[in-house]
Amino acid sequence: MTIWILFCCIFSFLSYGCVTAPTIKEDAAREEVSLPDAVEKRYKSAYSEYTRGDLDKAIQHFQDFIIQNPRTSLTDDALYYLGDSYLQKREYKVAAIQFERLISYFPSSPHVQNGQWALARCYYGTGQYKDALQLARQVFAAVEDRPQQRGQILVFLGECYAALGEPLEALSWYARARREAPAAVRDGVRAKIIAVLDQDLPASTYQEIEEGYPGTFIAEYAKYRRAQVTFRKGKGKEAEALLQQAMKEAKGEDFYPRLEALWREMQIGVGKEIALGCILPLTGKDQLYGTKALHGIQLAIGAFRPPEGASRIRVVVWDDQGNPARAREGVRALAEKDKVFAIIGPLRNQTALAAAEEAEARRVPLITLSPAPGIAQRRAYVFQNSITNALQVKTLVQYAVRDLGIRSYAVLYPNNAYGVTFKNLFQQEVERLGGSVVRSAAYADTQMDFGAVIKGIVRYTVPQGSKKRAQAVVDFKAIFIPDDVNRLNLIVPQLAYHDIRGVQLLGNNSWNAPELIRDSEQFVEGAVFVDGFFKDSPSPAVRSFTEDFEATFHSAPTLLEALSFDTTLFIVRTLNSRGIITPDSLLSFKEYNGATGLTGFTAEKEGMRNLFLLTVTGGKIRQIGK
């Protein structure tokens, strides 16, 4: 019994596999007795939640079932589905524990083979690629009569080798999957092969691939990539000859436009100047913001110091004056007159939307700094590098729930589109992670006294027979206030005045300002908020950018300068790496590490990054965990 007590105490969870009916097992670890109706009912209830996709409830009830019934004929079933639930939630570490225990304690369970396959995927999810390979090979040898699963494993083995940096092995397994796997499995393999070939491989490796896969799209694409690599090394004639041959062989392929784009780039010539367009408000009410963004672009392009591979690039700036019609006109002018290869901007939502429509129509890659929701959706040539409201909320709530363990929240928010958007996003994310917003209240834009609003989110009691004033009863552990620092400095002292103390303060990137400490230091100690840039971060990318910026402009950079800097430098490095700027090259380049946390772009063409989690400690804003 001791071993089972230990087994239950260290329980955790995982997922992804086939759903099969529970069966009776014969392991010595099980008690072969009829189960009471109540026990079977508890299991069936959890299993029903699992099949409905209500994974959080299924996890809780399977866990309870296993702890209470560690040696029944249904325990291995519960353990497998518990692990599978966690796997579906991508909580790989805790899922792996469940599958490891299934395999160890119930070796004759019919779930063992699926459990091994699921465990291999868990290992992949946690970066244990060699362990994943070993286990997947073991399962592969045992499923000769299951073509669907064999096909999935062939693809998985390719993914493991790709993650290990072994492209030739990866291609070998992917190619085998294309030959042997059922059509449903084969469909996504082509894109994985392209992704391997899009890595920065030596020209000799591409040539080896061409020779190993003659007459296939793999050889044709490898020849195109060899031409691209050769071109980047300045061997123009050799690169042209390779590309011409590839264009003859690859006609009709879906990637043929990439070859055409490279050919156009070759006609510009190695070392010739090329133009990068910028659409910014340099006059009008947004002039200050346009100038800030331009400073970041100029710094990245090397306007004030030796450039980083950007000497070929000439920046052409168009003043949109904050006018959507001007922004649309700017795209036309930059594309037709200046022949720009890409455009950065605009900043404001309406000007960005107008420019995005025109850029899409003209097939000119555009990276906007606007946070306009959905601007890049359904547009192949439009990208977005901004700190969105949704990303801020997701980062903040995940930290509050998972790291701080907070489940109950209140929200105080301005009664405008900005505040309502943040309030709704926050509530949705809290509820998604199993918490609840128990109190919320809105205030007017012009409000200065927040006493009545604050009283609306607490209850007050007066001890019987006491002459003391009413005491606040607070039923939430954290309060989220999505507003600027000037308004915040009016609110937080009033929270303390109305006895709301010991509650975790949470905020968005508007809180990251010196005024927060200057005006409310004693009230915001321990507050947690997020931002896309923190100039005092120890990150090498941040330090390098901040030092260069301060030395050049004699002022501290803000988020806007950092975003425009990262956007520009990302384009420069993509051009240096891929030899051309297209939607595909921007999506495939993932080797960037920016001052704003930018690492690349998602499939939705939004900037991929981890935001900075910040807190107030000892009267200073500091990065959490650094």
C-alpha positions, -999 to +999 in steps of 0.1 A: +000+000+000+029+024+007+039+024-030+004+034-040+002+062-014+034+075-029+020+069-064-010+090-057+008+118-039+031+126-068+003+126-094+002+149-124-013+147-160-012+146-201-030+138-236-038+132-273-048+097-285-076+073-294-106+070-271-114+034-263-139+018-240-126+009-205-116-028-201-106-051-173-069-057-168-048-084-151-018-066-136-009-075-101-013-038-093-051-041-098-077-055-075-098-079-096-131-073-078-164-060-089-165-023-086-193-006-066-218+013-087-207+046-071-171+040-082-181+032-118-204+062-119-176+085-108-154+072-136-181+074-162-188+110-152-152+120-157-150+100-190-181+118-202-165+152-195-134+141-213-153+131-245-172+163-244-140+183-243-145+197-208-109+190-200-105+210-168-134+191-151-122+158-165-087+164-151-101+171-116-124+142-116-099+117-131-074+128-105-099+123-077-108+089-090-072+077-092-063+089-057-094+072-042-091+041-064-055+034-071-058-004-079-090-010-098-097-023-133-105+013-143-074+030-128-053+027-160-081+040-181-084+070-159-047+075-159-045+074-197-074+099-202-060+121-175-027+123-193-045+128-226-064+157-212-032+174-201-016+167-235-045+184-253-040+214-230-003+213-240+008+209-204+035+185-215+055+180-183+026+171-161+011+149-189+043+130-193+042+120-156+008+103-162+019+083-192+052+073-175+031+059-146+007+042-169+036+024-186+053+016-154+025+004-132+001-011-158+024-027-184-003-051-197-029-023-202-043-019-237-035+018-233+003+013-231+010+015-268-010+047-272+005+059-239+040+055-253+030+074-285+015+102-264+046+102-241+069+106-272+048+137-281+052+150-246+089+146-247+089+166-280+068+193-264+094+197-235+124+197-259+135+162-251+139+153-288+163+124-284+140+107-259+110+114-282+129+098-311+138+066-292+102+061-280+086+069-313+108+044-331+098+018-305+061+024-312+067+026-350+080-010-350+049-022-332+022-007-355+028-023-389-009-030-392-019+007-386-011+028-416-026+060-402-005+058-370+026+048-389+022+078-412+019+101-381+050+086-366+070+090-399+061+127-398+069+130-361+103+114-366+110+140-393+100+168-368+123+154-342+153+154-365+144+189-377+144+201-341+177+184-335+192+203-364+197+173-386+180+184-419+191+155-441+176+130-416+144+151-413+140+152-451+145+114-453+116+107-429+094+134-444+100+120-479+091+085-466+059+099-451+051+114-485+055+079-501+039+057-475+015+077-454-023+079-461-034+110-480-048+127-448-014+125-432+006+135-463-012+168-469+009+188-444+042+171-451+051+193-481+051+225-459+074+208-434+098+199-461+098+235-474+105+246-438+135+224-435+149+237-469+142+273-458+168+269-430+202+285-437+220+255-450+253+254-468+252+254-506+269+219-506+241+205-485+215+219-509+234+202-537+234+169-518+197+172-514+192+179-552+212+147-560+194+126-534+158+135-546+161+139-584+129+148-603+110+159-572+099+192-559+124+187-531+153+189-556+137+219-574+133+238-542+168+229-530+182+242-563+163+275-558+177+278-522+212+270-535+209+298-560+197+321-532+227+312-510+251+316-539+236+350-548+241+362-512+277+354-514+281+377-544+284+350-570+259+366-594+265+347-626+266+313-609+234+321-590+216+332-621+225+300-639+212+279-610+180+298-608+173+297-645+176+259-643+154+258-613+128+279-630+127+255-660+122+225-637+097+241-612+071+256-635+036+250-621+048+245-585+031+266-559+064+281-548+073+293-583+065+330-574+095+328-550+118+319-578+104+348-599+109+372-569+145+361-566+151+366-603+138+402-600+161+407-570+191+395-591+183+420-618+187+448-592+222+435-588+245+427-559+255+459-540+230+482-558+209+505-537+173+494-529+145+514-513+126+508-481+095+529-477+081+544-444+047+560-440+045+581-408+027+612-395+055+638-397+032+668-395-001+673-377-012+663-342+007+630-344+040+645-355+057+637-322+049+600-326+059+599-362+093+615-353+098+589-326+092+560-350+115+576-376+143+578-350+140+540-344+141+533-382+171+556-388+190+540-360+184+505-373+193+514-409+226+529-398+219+566-405+242+577-376+267+549-373+282+520-395+252+500-406+245+463-400+243+450-435+221+479-445+244+500-467+224+490-498+191+503-483+178+538-489+149+549-467+121+568-484+097+586-460+061+596-468+042+619-445+007+606-441-003+637-420-026+613-400-049+611-430-061+577-444-063+590-479-027+603-477-016+569-464-032+551-493-016+576-517+017+570-500+016+533-508+009+540-545+038+566-547+063+544-529+054+513-550+053+531-584+078+558-582+104+546-556+100+509-563+103+501-526+107+464-516+087+469-484+070+495-463+070+502-425+040+520-410+016+537-406+009+542-369-028+550-364-055+524-369-074+542-397-043+552-417-029+517-413-061+501-426-061+523-457-024+516-463-029+479-457-057+477-484-035+494-510-004+474-501-023+441-504-037+452-538-002+461-550+015+430-534+040+451-515+050+437-480+039+462-453+046+459-416+024+483-396+031+495-361-007+500-355-024+477-329-056+476-350-072+442-343-072+418-372-055+442-397-032+414-409-060+388-412-069+377-447-041+399-461-011+380-474+012+410-476+003+428-444+021+422-411+017+437-377+044+445-352+026+460-322+017+454-286-019+443-288-044+445-260-050+408-262-014+399-258-010+422-228-040+406-210-030+371-218+006+376-204-007+393-173-035+369-164-013+338-170+012+351-146-014+361-120-032+327-122-003+303-127+025+320-108+007+340-081-021+315-077-048+342-078-084+330-087-107+360-078-104+394-094-120+428-096-117+453-125-119+491-123-119+505-158-127+537-178-161+537-194-148+541-230-139+518-258-104+513-245-115+504-210-143+482-220-121+463-244-095+456-217-122+447-192-138+421-216-105+406-226-094+403-190-126+386-179-125+362-208-088+352-201-094+349-163-124+326-169-105+306-195-079+298-169-105+288-143-107+321-123-135+346-120-140+383-120-162+388-089-164+426-090-162+452-117-171+489-120-166+516-146-159+553-142-163+583-164-134+597-185-135+630-166-139+615-131-116+627-104-132+613-072-134+575-072-148+570-038-183+559-050-169+536-076-146+519-052-173+515-026-193+497-053-168+468-055-166+460-017-190+453+012-188+472+045-196+459+079-198+475+113-189+453+143-219+450+166-218+475+194-187+492+179-184+529+174-157+525+147-164+532+111-175+505+088-148+480+077-143+469+041-149+433+032-129+424+001-138+392-017-111+394-044-074+389-043-063+412-072-076+443-090-070+452-126-070+488-136-064+494-174-058+531-175-029+556-179-006+565-151-021+599-145-055+584-137-039+556-118-022+581-095-057+594-085-072+559-080-046+539-060-045+563-030-082+562-027-081+524-027-060+525+004-082+552+019-113+529+015-094+500+032-087+480+001-053+468+012-032+437+007-048+432-028-025+426-058-025+455-082-024+446-119-020+469-149-013+472-186+017+489-204+004+524-195+017+518-160+053+516-172+061+553-166+084+572-142+053+591-129+040+558-113+069+559-088+071+596-085+035+601-075+023+568-060+054+550-048+040+540-014+007+527-029+021+506-058+048+485-041+045+450-055+022+460-084+025+438-115+021+451-151+034+443-186+050+462-215+066+455-248+098+473-239+117+479-207+148+501-211+164+488-178+161+452-188+194+432-185+187+416-219+217+421-242+193+431-271+177+458-249+210+471-235+226+474-270+196+492-284+192+516-254+229+525-253+230+532-290+198+552-289+208+573-259+243+580-274+227+591-307+196+611-296+206+620-260+172+608-246+158+576-234+139+554-259+103+545-255+082+515-268+075+533-301+112+538-310+120+503-299+091+488-321+102+508-352+139+498-346+130+461-343+107+462-374+135+478-395+163+456-382+141+425-387+137+435-423+174+441-427+184+407-412+157+389-432+171+404-464+206+394-454+195+359-445+170+352-473+182+375-500+147+389-506+117+403-488+085+385-494+057+373-471+073+339-471+107+351-462+093+373-434+073+344-420+102+319-422+129+341-406+129+331-369+165+339-359+158+374-346+161+385-309+148+421-306+147+448-280+109+444-278+111+406-275+104+402-312+115+368-325+096+365-357+060+365-370+032+340-364+012+324-391-013+352-386+015+376-394+015+392-360+047+399-341+058+368-320+072+379-287+072+375-249+062+407-231+082+421-202+066+413-168+073+443-145+068+450-108+076+478-083+102+468-058+119+491-034+106+522-051+118+511-086+103+494-116+121+461-122+117+431-145+103+401-128+127+372-126+157+392-138 
